[in-house]
Amino acid sequence: MKKGKTGFSKGKAMERYVYSEAERRFLEASQVPFAVYQFIDKRVVTVLLSAGFCTLFGFDDRAEALELMDNDMYRDAHPDDVAEIADAAISFATEGGNYSIIYRSRIKGAYRIIHAHGKHIYKENGTRLAVIWYADEGPYVPGDEGFENDLNKNMNRLFAGKNLYQRASYDFLTGLPTMAYFFELAEEGRKRLLSNGENPAMLFIDLSGMKSFNRKHGLSEGDNLIRAMARLLVKYFSSENCCRIGGDHFAAYTISWRLDKVLKKLFEESRTINGGKSLPLRVGVYLNSSGNVGAATACDRAKMACDSKRTVYISHASYFNKEMLEKAERRQYIVENLDKALKEGWIKVYHQPIIRAANGKVSDEEALYHWIDPVRGFMSPGDFIPVLEETKLIYKLDLFVAEQILKKMKRQKEEGLYVVPESVNLSRSDFDSCDIVEEIKKRVDEAGIGRDKLTIEITESVLGGNLEFMKEQIARFQGLGFKVWMDDYGSGYSSPDLLQQVQFDVLKLDMVFMKQFDKGEKNKIIVTELVRMALALGIETVCEGVETEEQVEFLREIGCTKLQGFYFLRPVPLDELFDRYSKGVQIGFENPAESGYYEAIGKVNLYDFPFSVDGNSRIKNYFNTMPMAIFECSDSDMKVIRGNRAHRDFVNKHYPSLESDVHLVFEEGIEAFNAPFARSARQCAADGSQQLFTANTEDGDTVHFFMRRIAKNPVSGVAAISVVTLDIMKKESEGSSEPTWSAVAMAFAPDYINLFYVDLDTDRYIEYSPDGGGKDLSLERRGENFFEASRREATRIIAAEDRDRFVHAFTKENVVSEIEKNGSFTIRYSLIIDGQAVKAVLEAVRLMSTTENTLVIGASRDTDGE
């Protein structure tokens, strides 16, 4: 049995009417342009074409004409007329009456106006046929009024001005059957294939990257590509065996025999259509051998296969399998049972603590959840979140979680527990499905909970697509008093550029960093720099996935302010959380009144120095920096609460009688560090003055220290001070060694302008200024008569309104007197740098040593702006 290019069998099974040989020859010989059609299985098939038809439409081969009419009947019709012609044919076939339509057809390279009219006839066996006659009404020339023929003029006006309308059965853009009509055709066609022993295949075709194509080339060119793709599909599958589902999606049905080879040719030719302005094709295939289902269901399953490889951007085909069906059934179950799961408590909310690095207390919590289903059992968020996001139902879950958090907080208040902020994770779909900002605000206010207690977490992917819109929503949340955190930073393609455009309150570092913690120093350096970057932007950091004590210590040292992970506690349900408190095994919530104090302590990076103690490799010695520790200091004692690796080594080597976690009671043990250390610490804690001083080690060496106050606890009254070991001078070289002044400068301020080392006995000085990178000091000059030179320089670089005040105040006598009284001299003024006024602060402290009468005077940007 002969097969056409579609692979569909022709002949007896299709029940096409067959004329007797004599009648067929007589009719085909007629010079009158007509054709005979028959409506079979929801589609129009061609029974006979006259010689006049072939002449009118330019066919030299009747067999070729019959092949075209059966597979691509409207190939030569004007694209704007195809849908109207096809719908008129279907209406005539299904409703009867007379057929009459005027359209444009390309004949030998030019459009002619064709008038087709016809009627139904019935043959002796009752078969109904449609006879259509065709008349050539002349050429179609848009806008040309030069034709003498009145009918031709009227036809041109008709086509130039008519508003083509969309019909029910054919797509207006491509002329292909609409989806509904296609499914009717496919049902009948697949039945024919099965009756002939064939295995039908349903295809779902998607142009990959159409949105980007339209942005690059324009919508008009996008329409051209869709039309070109329609023509290509017609070439391979025939005009009524494929359809445009909508947008850039198509469907087709065919036989599975040699389908891979057909698709290979389709992919190759698709690259050249539309003048080469094309896109890759993603094709999903459903074979009837996977289960005999209806055309619509087969198309849906073909789409599942197509969507299974969304991230592949070359032309490819994916075949439907059992796993896809299971996934689809699970998806449907989730969608249909979400409301019930929320109502019946199948979705369980868990609470995981986030620990303040500076005090080990719970400073925040995060709400997580699982779906414990009575039918399907345990489902993790990865099982149902993507489904709810895709179906835009995730807002129901996220609002439910927010409500559960608020209920928990109300219970905490009732039981006299501190209430710390807890975060809810939001999806991009939340912002598209409802006014999520207003919905959350309303629930928080109705619960009587402060807005600062509910934190909003979003991932970078939430910002994608419409950044300006999301910036507005984040600003709305923050304007209402909610904190907004960026979750999973460092995973995927996290971009620092986003941190320039959106001001987040906290950056959560993805747990991938802790998973790679033991893979070398580079990972630690990356984490350190991310924390440094965040702190420089005024953003706190949380690190997820913390599981070991070593990780905890490292993160505390580099200034990561908050920690989260199984090392502290896994996520627990509400009842277990309160049960832990009743049994006294809780971690303990942080007092909100002390949050600012511990936040300030946690932000200090104990490795925040841009130079190493020694060594050649920057990576190798990245963490081998100046000894630094943070002490808590009260009137009676001081103790180390954080210290870096270098500090621990320093104490062990130079103060072997002490532990690295030094605890000094001022009335008993101050001799261990000498009286200057204790006096300076108490002074710094009391008034916030910066202290530069010397002390002796247990083996008699001289040590230069620098202290500054970080914060004061408003509840306990204790102060946190940072102590940096700047330099160690061996006993035999005392008086001959200059301190490490770059360390002093960095201790004074990270944004220093310059630094002076002044000998008060001679007024000689050394000036140091930052290098081009702003990381180290380079020697600028040595000079005489420091104070006189400084007052002269003031007239050049200090703003006019501040000059007289500076010159009057900055004398040797005033500076020394002020230091003797208060421990330091400070003056603020405006500098002129590159023509711009910059707020600056100059601070002078004495280098407290038995052999030196010196001052260290640092000028830096005034970060307080006062």
N, C-alpha and C positions, 0 to 999 in steps of 0.2 A: 504494500500500500504506500503510495507516494506521500512524502512528508514535506511540508514547507519549511522555511527557515526558522519558524518558531518551534518546530518539533511537534506541532499538533497534527494528529492524523486527520486526513480529509477523506470524505467518502460516506459510506453507508451509515456509519455511526452518527453522523451529523444530520441525517435526514434532509439533506438539501434536495430541493425539487430538481428533477432532470427532465429536460425537454426530449421529445423524440428527435432522432437524428435529422429528419427532414425539416421539422419545425425549427430546430435550432439553427440549421444552415440558412433557412429563409430569413429568420429574424436577425441573425448576425450579419447578413449581407446588406441589410437596410442602411441607406445613407442618412436616414433620419437619426439625429443624436439622441439615443435613449439608452436606459439601462433597466434591468429587472433585478429587484432585490427581494429577499425573504427575511423575515424576523424569526430567528431561531435562538433559543436559550438566552434570551435577553439581549441579543446582539444582532446587528444588521449584517447579513452576508450577501455576497454578490452572486447572482445566478447567471446573468447573461449581459454582454455588452455589444452594442451594434457597431458596425463599421463607422457610422457617422459619429458615434461617441468617441471612438479612437481617433478619428481625424480631428474633431473639435479640440480635444485635449492633448493632441500631439503624441499619441502612442503609435509606434510602428509595430509593436508586438502585442497582440491581444492577450497572450498568456502573461506577459509582464504586467499588463494593465489589470488583469484579474488578480494577480498576486498582490499588487499595490492596493487595490480596492478592498481586499480582504484584511490586509495587515496595517495599512496606513492610508485610509480612505481620504483623509483631509490634508495630505502632505502638501499639496500645492495651493490650498485655500489660504487666503490672507489670514494671518494670525488673529486679527481682530474679529474675524467672522466665524472662526472654527466652532466656538462654543454654540453660537446661534444656529449654525447649520446642523450640528449634531443633535441639539435639543429639538429642532424642528423635525428631524428624522425620527427620533424616539417618540415624540408626540404623535406624529402621523402613524407610526407603527402600532402604538398602544391605544390611541383614541379614535383612529379612523379619520374620515373626512377627506378633504382635498389637501394636497401638498403644494405650497407655493412659497418660494423664497428667492431672494436676490442676494448674490454674494460676489466676491472677487476671487478669481483663480489665476495663478501664474501659469501662463502658457507660452512656451518658448521664450522664457526670460522676461516677459512683461505681463502685468495684470490686465485681465479682461473682465468685463462685467457679465456675469452669467445669471440667467433667469431659469430656475428649475421649477417645474410643476408636474404633478402626477396624481395618480389615483390607484386604488386597489382593484385587482381582478381576482377571480376565483377560478381555478382549474377544475377539470372534470372530477378529480379525486377529492375536491374540497380544499386543496391547498390554496392559501391566500398569498398572492404575490403583489408587489408594488412596482408599477411601471412609472418611471420618471423620465420626462423629456427635458432637454436642455437647449437653451437659445443663447447665442452670443449677442449681447446688446452693445458691444463696442469696447474700446480701450478705457481703462480707468486711469485718469490723469488728475491727481489732486490739484485743485485750484485753477485748472485750465478751463477758460470759458470760450475757447476758440472753435469748439465743435459745432457743426451746423445741425446735427441731429438733436431734436428737442428731448427725445427720450434719453439719449446719452447724457445731455446736460443735467437732466433731472436725477439720473442715477449718480453722477458725480457729486451733485449737491447732497444727495441722500447719504452717501458714504462719508463725505467731508464733515457733515454736521451731526450725524446721528450719535446718540449716546448708547453705546452697546451695553446691554444689561446682562447680569449674571443669571444664568439659568440653573435649573435644579440638577441636571445630569452631567454637565461638562464644565470643566474648569476654564474660567475666562482667560487666564494667562497662557496656558499651554494647549488648550483644546483637548486635553485628556479627560477621560471620565472622572467625575467627582468620586470621592471615597465611597459614598453610599451606593452609587450606580456600579462602581467597580466591584464592590462586594457581591452584588447580584450577578454580574458577569462572571466573577471568579467562582461562585458557587456552582453555576452551570458548567463552566469550563472544567473545573476539577472533577466533576462527575463524569464528564466525557473521557477525561484522561484515565480515571480509575476503571471505567468500563472497557478501555482499550489496554488495560494491564500496565499503565504507566504509574510512576510515583510522582505526584505533583509536588512542586516546591513553591513556597511563598517567600518573596524577597521584600525586605524593607531597606530602602536606600536613603542615605543621608549625605549631603554635601558637607564636608568637614571644614568649618571655619568661615561660614557664610557672613557672620556679623563683621568680622575683620575685613572680608572681601568688600562688603558694602561700604565700610568706612574708607577703604583705600580707593575704590573705583567708583563709588556712587551707587544709588539704588537702581538707576536705569540700567547700568551695566550688570547689576545683580539679576534683574529681570531677564536680560539677554542670556545670561548663563543658565538660568532656570529653563528658559525656552529651548536652549541648545541641548540641555540634558534631557528634556522631554523628547526631543527629536531622536537623540541617541538611544533612549530606551525603547522608543517605537521601532527603531531599526532592529533591535535585538529581540523584542518581545511582542511586537505588533501594537497598534493603537488602542485596542480595547482589552489588552491583557496587562496594561499598566495604568497607573493613575498618579496624580499629584495629591498626596495626603494633605498638604498644606505647607506653607513656607518653602523650605528647601528639602522637604521629605517626599519620597516617592515610594510606591509599592508596585510589585509586578508578580504574576504567577506564570509558571512555566513547568517543564518537566525536569527531573533531576538528572537525566541522562546527559553526561558530558558537561554538567553545569560548571565545573571548575574551569574548563577550557573556555566556555562562553564568558565567564566572569573575567578571566585573564585578558581576553580580547577587549571586553568592555572597559576594564581599567586602563589598558594601553590607549584606546581611542579617546577616553575621557580627557586625557591630558591635552589633546589638540583641539578640542571643541572651543567655540567662542574665540577664535583667533589666538588660542593659547592661554587666554585668561580664564583659567579653570581652577578647580579644587579637587583634593583627594576624595574618594568615595569610601564611606563605611557601609558595608552591606551585611545585613543579618539574614540568615536563611533558616526557614522552617521546612523540614521535609515531612511529607504526609506519613512516612513510615514511623515517625516519632509518635504518632497518634492521629487518628482521623477526626479532625475537629473542623468547625465551620471556618469560612474564609476570614471573618473578622478576628476570631481567636488565633488563627494561624498567623495573621498579620501582626497581632499583638505579640506573639511569641517570637516572630522574626525581629520585631523591634527590640525585645529583650536581648537577643543575640547581638544586634547592632550596637546597643548601648553598653555591652559588656566590655568593650575596649575603647572607651571614649578618649583615652589619652594617647592612642596610636594615630599619628598624623600622616600616614601613607595609605593609599588605597588597599583595602583588605576586606576579606569576608570572614564572618564568624557564624558557626552553625549552632543552632539551639541544642541544648542538652538537658538532661534530667536535673542537674544541679540548678540550672537557671529556673526551671519550673518550681523547684522547691523554694528557691529564693523569692520567686514571684508569689507563691502561696503564703510564705512567711510575711512578705510585705503586705499582702492583702489582709492577713490576720492582724497585723499590727495596726493598720489603719482602721479596721473595723472594730477593734477592741480597745483602742486608746482610752476612750471616755470611761469604759467599764473598768479598765485597769486603774485609772485615777480614783474612781469612786470606790472600788472594792479594796483598795490598798495593795494591789499587786505591784505597784511601783513603790519601792522602798527608798527613802531618802537617808543617806548616811552623812556623817559630819567628820571631816578630817581636820585636826588642829594644824595651825601654822604657828611656828615657834619664833618668838623674838630672840635673835641671836645673842643680844646683850644680857638677857636675864633668864633665858630658858623657860619663860612663861608663854602661855597661849595668847598671842596678840590678835589673831584672826582665825577664822575657820573657813573651810570650803565645803559647800554642799555637793555631794555626789549621789548617784542613784543606780539601782539595778531594777530589772523587771523580773519578778518571781511569778511566773505564769502557771496557773493550775493545769494547763494543757501542755504547754511547750517547755515548762521548767524554767531554769535560769537563763535570762537574756542579759548580756552586758550592754552598755550604752552603744558600743560599736555595732550591735545587732539592730537596734531600733532608731538611733539618732539619725543616721543618713536617710532612712525612710521618712521620718517625720519632717526632716528638713526639705526633702524633695516634694512632699505633699503639702508643705506649708502648714503643718499641724504642730510644729515644735513649740509654738507660742503657748499652747495649752499646757504642755509639760513644764516649760520654764516658769510660767506664772504659778503653777501648782507648787513647784519647788520653792519659789519666793514665799508663798503662803505658809509652807511648812517651816521655813526659816523663821518667819515672824512669830508663829505659834511657839516655837522653841524658845525664842528670846523672851516672850512674855512669861513663859514658865520659869526661865532663869531668874527673871526679876522677882517673881513670886517666891522663889526659894532662896533669895538673898545672894545670888551669885553675880559676879561681874558679868556684864554683857559686852562681848567684843564683836567687832564687825565680822560678818560672814558673807561670802561671795556666792553669787549665782552666775552660771555661765549662760551667755546669750548667743544665739545663732543669728546669722544674717537674715534668715527667713523670718525671725521675730519682727524685725524692723519693716519687712515687706507685708506681713500679714495683719498687723494692727499698729496702733500708736503705743508701742511697748513702753516708751518713756512715761506716758500718762498712766498706763495701766499699772505699772510698778509704783509710781508715785501715789496713786490712789490707794493701793493696798497697804503701803507703808504708813501713810497718814491715818488710815482707818484703824490700824493696829496700835497707834499711839507710840510707835518706835521711831527714834531719830533716824533721819535719812542717812546720816553718816554711818549707821550700823549695817546697812545693806550695800555690799560692794558689787559692782558690775564687772564681770570678766568677759573679755572678748578676745578672739584670736585674730591674727593678721588677716586671715582669709575673710573674716567678716567685713573688713574694710574694702575688699576688692570690688571692682565693678563701678561703684559710684562713691569715690572717696569724699567728695564735697558733701554729699548727703550724710554720710556717716560722721564726718567731722561735726556737722550741725547737731546730730543726735547725741554724740559724746558731750558736746558743749552744753546741750540741754540738761543731760544728766548731772554734769558737774555744776552747772548753774543752780540746780535744785538742791545741791548739797550731797550728792552721791559721789563716791570715789569710783574711778574707772581704771581697771588694771588691764594690761596687755598680757595675755596668756600664751604659753608655749613659745616665747621668743627664743630665736636661735635654731628653730626647726624649719625645715623647708627652705624658703627663700626670704627669710626675715630681712627687712631692709632698714638700715639706720635712717634712711630718708623719711620714713614714716614718723620717726621720733622728732623730726624737725617740724612736721606739719601737724601732729597731734600731740597734745600734752597729756600723757598718761600719768597717773599718780603712782603706779607701781609697775615694774617690769618683772614678769615671772619667767625665769630661765627654764627652758625645756629640760626634762629629766634626762635627755640624751647625754648631757654633759656629765652627769654623775655616773651614767652607765659606762662612759669612757674615761672615768677618773683615773684609773690605773694604767692608762695607755701611754703615759709620758707627760713631760712638762708642758708640751705645746697646748694640750687641752686645758691645763690649769692656767696657762697664760691667757688663753682666749677668754676663759671665765673671768679672770681678774680684770682684763681690759673691758669686758662688757659691764662689769660692776662699776669700774672707774668711770666709764662713759655715762652710765645711768646717773651716778651720783653727781657728775659734772653738770648734768641736765636737770638736777634737782629731783630725780626720780629714785624712789626706793626700789630694792630688788628682793625677790623671793626666789629661792632655788628649789625646784621640785626633785623628787626621786632620791632624797637623802637617806642613806641606809647604813652608814658606818660612822664610827666616832672620828676617824681620820678626816672624812668629808666634812663633818660638823666643824672641826677645829680649823680646817683650811678656809671654809666659807666665812667663819667668824673673823679670821685674821684679815681677809681681803675686803671686809666691809659689807658683805652681803647681809642685809639687815634682818631677813626672815628666812626660815627654813621649813621645809615640808617633806615628809616622807615616812616610811615604815620604821625608821630608826626611833622615831618618837611614838607614833601610833598609827595603826591602819585606820581607815574610815570606819566609824561605828554608828549604829542606829541610835536614835534618841534615848530609848530606855536604857541602853547599855552605858551611854554617856553619863546619865544621872546616877546609875547604879555605881559607877566608878567613884563618883563624888561621895555617895553614901558609905562606901567602903574605905574611903581615904586613900585611894590609889590613883587619884587624878593627877594630871600634870599641873593644873592650876591656871586660872585665867589671870591675865595681867590687869592691874588696876588702871583703868583708862586715864586717870589723872596723871599717871607716870609715863604714859606712852611717848610723849614728846621727848622726855629725858632719855629714855632707852633708844628711841629712834636716832637721836643725835649721836649717842655712843656707837650704835651699830653701823653708822655711816662712815666711821673712820676706817680707812684702809691702812692696815699696818705694814703694807708693802708699797705704800704710795711714795716711793722715792725713785727718781729716774736714773740712778746710778747704782752700781754694785760695790760692795766692800772690796772685792778683788776679782781677778779672773779676766779671761779674754773673751769667752763666749757669752754674749748677752742672754741667750736662751738658757744656757747652762747655769748662769748666776742670777737669773731673773729674781729669784726669791731670797738671794743672799744680800739683804739690804741692811740699813742702819737698825740697830736694836731699838725697838719701840714697844711701849706697853701703855695700857690705860689703867689708871688707879682710881679707886673711889676713895675720897678723902673727907673725913669728918673732923671735928675738933679734937677727937681723942685718938684716931688711928687712920691708917691708909692701907689699902690692899690692892693687889693686882687683880683685875677682873678679865683682862685680855692681854695677850702678849704674843709677838711674832717669834719665829724660830730663832732669829738672831738675838732677841732679848733673852730667851731661855739659855742659849749658849753663853751669852755675856755674863749672866748671873752665876751660872755653874762654874765658869772659869775664874771670875774676878771676885765673887763673893761666895765661896764654897760653903760657908757656914749657913747660908740662907737657901731656901727653896726657891725655884723659879717663880712660883706664885707667891711673891713676897707679901708679908703682912707685918706692918710695923705699928706697935703701940707707942705713941709719942712719948709717954712718960717713962717707958721702960727700955725700948730698944733702938732709940734714934742713933746711937753711936755706930750702928752697923753701916749706915750710909752717911754718917757725919751729920752734925747739926745743920749745915747749910741746906742739905736736901730736905729735911723736915721743915725748916723755916720757909724755904721757897715753896714747898708744896702747900703749906697752910696759907701762905700769902696768896698764891695763885687761886686756891679754892675759895678764899674769902672774897677777893675783889676782882678776880678775873684777869689780873695783870700777868703778862707773859714774863717768864723768868729764865734767864740765862745764867748759869752758875757752875761752879766746880765742886768736886768732891773727890775724896781719895778712896781707892780700892783697898781691899784687905792686905794686898802686897805692896802698898805705898805708891802706886801709879796715880796720876791725876786724870780725872774724867771730866769732860765738859758735857753738861746736860742742858736740855731746853724743855721748858714746861709751858703748856697753855691750857686754859680751862675749856672743856668741851660743852658742858651743860651742868645745870644744877637741878637736883630732884626736888620738885615742889612739895612732895609729901614728907620725905625723910630729912630733907635739908642737906644731904651729902652732895658733894660735887665730883664730877668726873673730870680728871685731868690727863692729858697725854704727856708722856715723858719720852724724849728721844735722846739716845746717847750719841752725841755728835763726834767726840774724839777722845782717844785715850793716849796720853803722853807718858812715856816711860820715865821712871824716876831720874835716870841718868841724863835724859835729854830735856828736862824741865826748863822752861824759859827759852828754849831754842826752836820750839816747834809752833807753827801757826795752826790754828784750828781748821777743820774742814769747813770753809766758809760757804761752800755751795750747800752743805747740809743745813747750816744756820739759815741761809736765805729761804730754802724750801720750808723750813720750820716756821719762819715768820709768816709767809704767805705764798700760795702757789702762783700768784700773779704778781710777783715782785718786779720792781722797776730797776733798782740797784741796791747795793749794800756797801756800807763803809765800815772799815775797821780802823778805829782812831786810838792813838796813843795819847792819853791825857797829859803825860809828862812833857811831851815834845810837840803836841798838836800835829804830828805827822799822821798821814792817813793812806790807806789803800782803798781804792774804789773798785768794786766788782760790778759788772753788768751782765745780763743774760745774753747768751749767744743767740744766733738767728733762730734756732729751734725752740728757745725758751726753756731749755731743759737743764743746762749747766751754766755756771758762771765763767766768764772769761775775764782776765785781768785787763782793766781799762787803763788805769794810771795810778801813780803814786804822787803824793803832793805834800805841801807844807801849809801851815796855818789853816786848818780845816774849817773852823767856824767862820773866819773872815772870808774864805773862798766860797763857802756855802751861801753866805748872805749876798755876795756879789752875783753868784749864779742865780739866786732867787729873782733878781730883777729881770732876768732873761726868760726863765722858764715857768715862773709862777704867775697865775692870773692876776691882773692889776688889782682887783678888789682884795686879794689876800696878801700882797707883797709886804706892806707896812707891818701888818700883824705878825707875819712870819719873821721878818728881820728883827723886830723888837723882841720876840719871844725866844728865837733860836740863838742864844748866846751860851758860851761855855758855862758861865755861872748859873744861868737859869736851868740848863739841862742837868748839871750835876746836882743842884739843889733839889730839883723835882725827883730825881732818881733816889736821892738819900731819903726823901720823905715817903715816896709812894712805890719805890721799886722800879719805876720806869717813867720815861718822858714820852708824851704823845701829843702830836699836833696834826690837825687835818686842814687841807687846803686843796686848791684846784691847780693842776698842771696843764700847760698848753702842749699837747702832743699832736703833731701833724695838723696844726691849726684848730684842733678841737680841745675843749676843756674836759679834763678827766679828773674825777675825784680821787684824791690820794691821801694816804696817811703815812706819817713818819713816826717811827717808834725807836727809842734808844733805851738800851739796858746795859748794865755793867757786867763785864766778864769777870766773875768773882773768882779771883785767884790770888794766892799769897805773893806771886812774883810779878803780876801784871796790873797796871793801872790803865785799863782799856775800856772802851765802849764799842758795842756793836750797834750800828744805826742802820735800820732798814727802811726803805721807801717802797711802798707797794700800793697797788690799786685799792681803793677803799670799797670793799665789797658790801659794806653796810650802807654806803651812799650817804653817810652823815658827815 
